[in-house]
C-alpha cells in the first residue's frame, strides 16, 4: 500500500479530521506514514469553519462541532501508528532538519479497512523531548471534553495509564515504535490529494 488516510471520528461517528499520507512501513501491526507540508487535510472545526481552540475552554465543546478544510503547516511529520494500541507517535523536526521531539497522541485503538485507519482522539497528549523529558499536554482540554461528553471517563483513564506507562519506560524509548529520528522523505514526495470520498 502506497498511501493511507488517517481519520479521526467524533463519538457519534461523524468525521472530525482526515490526513492523507504516504506509507513508509506497514507490517500489519503498525503503520508508519509521512504527512507532507502543505497537504490539504480536514480538521475539527466550528460550524463556520473556525478552529474550536479560538473559543474559551469552557465553551469549546458546547458548540456543535464539525470539520473543515485546512493545510498542514509547519513542516512535514512522520506518524507511527500502532494499530492495536491507544496512542500514536508524531515525529517533529525543526526548520534546520534537526529532530525536535515525539508528540504522543493518546487515542482509541484503530479500526482499519483497506487504506483507511480510523480512531477517536482523547485530547490528552504527551510530549517527549529529544533527551526524553516528558511533558503532559492539553490536560484542561481533555477534562473539558470529558465534561461535555466528547470522551468517557474510562477513555480518559486509559489515556492517563498509557501515557504514564510510556513515561515509566522511557529508558527503552523509542523501541516500541522504532527509531525514526533520522528519517528523511524522498524529494519526490509531494503532498497527496485529499480523496473526494474522505468522509465515506
Protein Blocks (a to p, Z undefined) as FASTA:
>chain_A
ZZdcdddddfkopafbdcddddfbdghjaccddddehiacdddddfkopafklpcfklmm
mpccdddddddehiaadddddfkbccdcdddddfkopafbdcdddddddddehjaccddd
ehiacdddfkopacdehklmmmmmmmnopacfklmmmmmmmmmmmmmmmmmpcklnopak
lgccdfklccddddfklmZZ
